[in-house]
Amino acid sequence: MLQVPVGPGAEVYSRRGAMLAYTGSVSFAPSTTAGQSIGGAIGRAVAGERSAMMHVTGQGEVMFGHAGLHVSIVDLSGGDTLFVEADRLLVHDASLQVGTMFMGEQGGVRGIVRGAVTGQGLFTTTLTGKGSCGLLSHGGVMELPIGPQHPVHVDPQAYVAHRGQVQNRLTTAVGLRELIGRGSGEGFQLELSGSGVVYVQASERKI
């Protein structure tokens, strides 16, 4: 669970139905934009990269959670963009700007293939600005640094999010052993290179 203070200038958007308890005078209103423009919200809906959200205002503290999943906090300082699947977002500060990115922008054709193979689709959610968000995962996440000479390879099903100036592409390790069923079973990996951080969960289960 995540306990979040809410007050003037400290409003948040949360996954609809994620409120578990609260104290104080707090209001919850359905939101179709989550702080985006109407055009941006329509684009996210068409792309299928949108979860039902609530706008949380007032004065008090709210506890959020979803399905007993682990919640990890990511702080953005304003210089990075966080790339994350919409269904991973539990709550985020209203100060963060929400957008949608076509997977081909970071990985070309391989980025598109990655979306198809992993079931994540062709679009992903972006968060920019200064503020914090809570991400859902199975078993918590580990932050792995990505450097110019230090790419990171991740099982696509264990990937949660990444941030920074990062290129991602799907790589294969299919050989004779995989074809005859004697390989490791890790036929696809997500290669992230550049400069940033990738968040990896302790499971290969999707939400």
C-alpha positions as CSV (number, residue, x, y, z in Angstrom):
1,M,0.0,0.0,0.0
2,L,1.0,3.6,-0.6
3,Q,0.0,6.5,1.7
4,V,-0.2,9.8,-0.2
5,P,-0.7,13.3,1.3
6,V,-3.2,15.4,-0.6
7,G,-3.6,19.1,-0.3
8,P,-3.7,22.4,-2.2
9,G,-1.1,22.2,-4.9
10,A,-0.6,18.5,-4.1
11,E,-3.4,16.8,-6.1
12,V,-2.9,13.4,-7.6
13,Y,-4.4,11.1,-10.2
14,S,-5.0,7.5,-9.2
15,R,-6.1,4.2,-10.8
16,R,-9.9,4.0,-10.5
17,G,-10.9,1.8,-7.6
18,A,-7.4,1.9,-6.0
19,M,-8.4,3.9,-2.9
20,L,-8.3,1.7,0.2
21,A,-8.8,4.3,3.0
22,Y,-8.4,8.0,3.7
23,T,-8.4,10.6,6.4
24,G,-9.5,14.3,6.1
25,S,-11.7,16.0,3.6
26,V,-10.8,14.3,0.3
27,S,-12.8,14.1,-3.0
28,F,-12.6,11.6,-5.8
29,A,-13.8,12.4,-9.3
30,P,-13.6,10.3,-12.5
31,S,-11.1,11.7,-14.9
32,T,-10.9,11.0,-18.7
33,T,-7.9,13.1,-19.3
34,A,-5.6,12.6,-16.2
35,G,-4.3,16.1,-16.8
36,Q,-3.9,15.8,-20.5
37,S,-5.6,17.8,-23.2
38,I,-8.8,16.4,-24.7
39,G,-6.9,15.6,-27.9
40,G,-4.2,13.8,-26.0
41,A,-6.7,11.8,-24.0
42,I,-8.6,10.8,-27.2
43,G,-5.2,9.7,-28.7
44,R,-4.5,7.6,-25.7
45,A,-7.9,6.0,-25.9
46,V,-7.5,5.2,-29.6
47,A,-4.1,3.7,-28.9
48,G,-5.5,1.5,-26.2
49,E,-3.0,3.0,-23.7
50,R,-5.3,4.3,-21.1
51,S,-6.6,3.1,-17.7
52,A,-9.6,4.6,-15.9
53,M,-8.3,7.2,-13.5
54,M,-9.6,9.3,-10.6
55,H,-8.7,12.9,-9.8
56,V,-8.0,13.2,-6.0
57,T,-8.3,16.6,-4.4
58,G,-9.0,18.1,-0.9
59,Q,-6.9,17.9,2.3
60,G,-5.9,14.7,3.9
61,E,-4.1,11.4,3.4
62,V,-5.1,8.6,1.1
63,M,-4.0,5.0,1.0
64,F,-3.8,3.3,-2.4
65,G,-3.3,-0.3,-3.5
66,H,-4.3,-2.8,-6.2
67,A,-4.7,-6.6,-6.0
68,G,-2.0,-6.9,-3.3
69,L,0.7,-6.0,-5.8
70,H,3.9,-4.4,-4.7
71,V,4.1,-0.6,-5.1
72,S,7.4,1.2,-5.9
73,I,7.9,5.0,-5.9
74,V,9.7,6.7,-8.7
75,D,10.7,10.3,-8.3
76,L,11.1,12.5,-11.4
77,S,13.2,15.7,-11.2
78,G,12.0,17.2,-14.4
79,G,15.0,16.2,-16.6
80,D,13.9,12.6,-17.4
81,T,10.9,11.0,-19.1
82,L,9.5,7.8,-17.6
83,F,8.2,5.2,-20.0
84,V,5.7,2.8,-18.4
85,E,2.6,0.7,-19.3
86,A,-0.7,2.4,-18.3
87,D,-1.8,-0.6,-16.2
88,R,1.4,-0.3,-14.1
89,L,0.4,3.2,-12.9
90,L,-1.2,3.2,-9.5
91,V,-1.0,6.9,-8.7
92,H,0.9,10.0,-9.9
93,D,1.2,13.6,-8.9
94,A,-1.0,15.9,-10.9
95,S,2.1,18.0,-11.7
96,L,3.4,15.3,-14.0
97,Q,2.4,15.5,-17.7
98,V,1.0,12.3,-19.2
99,G,1.6,11.4,-22.9
100,T,1.7,8.5,-25.3
101,M,4.6,7.3,-27.3
102,F,4.6,5.1,-30.4
103,M,6.9,2.1,-29.7
104,G,8.6,2.6,-33.1
105,E,10.1,5.9,-31.9
106,Q,12.6,4.2,-29.6
107,G,13.2,0.9,-31.3
108,G,12.1,1.3,-34.9
109,V,10.6,-1.8,-36.4
110,R,12.0,-3.9,-33.6
111,G,10.2,-1.7,-31.1
112,I,6.9,-2.5,-32.9
113,V,7.8,-6.2,-32.9
114,R,8.6,-6.0,-29.2
115,G,5.1,-4.6,-28.5
116,A,3.5,-7.4,-30.5
117,V,5.6,-10.2,-28.9
118,T,5.3,-8.9,-25.3
119,G,1.6,-8.1,-25.6
120,Q,2.2,-4.5,-24.6
121,G,0.8,-3.1,-27.9
122,L,2.3,-0.4,-30.1
123,F,2.1,2.4,-27.6
124,T,3.3,3.2,-24.1
125,T,2.6,5.9,-21.5
126,T,5.1,8.7,-20.8
127,L,5.4,10.8,-17.7
128,T,7.4,14.0,-17.7
129,G,7.9,16.9,-15.3
130,K,8.7,17.1,-11.6
131,G,6.9,14.8,-9.2
132,S,6.4,11.2,-8.1
133,C,4.4,8.2,-9.2
134,G,3.7,4.7,-7.8
135,L,4.3,1.7,-10.0
136,L,2.7,-1.7,-9.6
137,S,4.7,-4.9,-9.9
138,H,4.9,-8.5,-8.8
139,G,7.3,-8.8,-6.0
140,G,8.8,-5.4,-6.2
141,V,11.3,-3.9,-8.7
142,M,15.1,-3.5,-8.9
143,E,16.7,-0.5,-10.6
144,L,19.4,-1.4,-13.1
145,P,21.6,1.4,-14.4
146,I,22.0,1.7,-18.2
147,G,25.2,3.3,-19.5
148,P,26.7,4.0,-22.9
149,Q,29.0,1.0,-22.5
150,H,26.7,-0.9,-20.3
151,P,23.5,-2.1,-22.0
152,V,21.0,-4.2,-20.0
153,H,19.1,-7.2,-21.3
154,V,15.8,-7.9,-19.7
155,D,13.2,-10.6,-20.1
156,P,10.3,-8.7,-21.8
157,Q,7.8,-10.1,-19.2
158,A,9.9,-8.9,-16.3
159,Y,10.2,-5.3,-17.7
160,V,8.2,-2.7,-15.8
161,A,9.4,0.7,-16.9
162,H,12.5,2.7,-17.9
163,R,13.6,6.4,-18.0
164,G,16.3,8.5,-19.5
165,Q,17.8,8.6,-23.0
166,V,17.3,5.0,-23.8
167,Q,17.0,3.0,-27.0
168,N,15.2,-0.4,-26.7
169,R,15.1,-3.3,-29.1
170,L,14.0,-6.9,-29.1
171,T,16.8,-9.4,-29.6
172,T,16.5,-13.1,-30.2
173,A,18.7,-16.0,-29.1
174,V,17.0,-18.7,-31.1
175,G,19.3,-21.5,-32.2
176,L,19.1,-25.2,-32.7
177,R,18.8,-25.9,-29.0
178,E,15.7,-23.7,-28.7
179,L,14.1,-25.2,-31.9
180,I,14.4,-28.7,-30.5
181,G,13.2,-27.7,-27.0
182,R,16.5,-28.0,-25.2
183,G,17.4,-24.4,-24.7
184,S,16.9,-22.1,-21.7
185,G,13.5,-20.9,-22.9
186,E,14.8,-17.3,-22.9
187,G,14.3,-16.9,-26.7
188,F,13.7,-13.1,-26.6
189,Q,15.4,-10.4,-24.6
190,L,14.8,-6.7,-24.4
191,E,18.0,-4.8,-24.9
192,L,18.2,-1.3,-23.5
193,S,21.1,0.9,-24.3
194,G,22.0,4.6,-23.8
195,S,21.9,6.4,-20.5
196,G,19.2,5.8,-17.9
197,V,17.5,3.3,-15.6
198,V,15.3,0.2,-16.2
199,Y,12.9,-1.2,-13.6
200,V,12.7,-5.0,-13.5
201,Q,10.2,-6.9,-11.5
202,A,10.7,-10.2,-9.6
203,S,8.3,-12.1,-11.8
204,E,7.4,-12.8,-15.4
205,R,3.7,-12.3,-14.7
206,K,1.7,-9.5,-16.3
207,I,-0.8,-7.4,-14.5
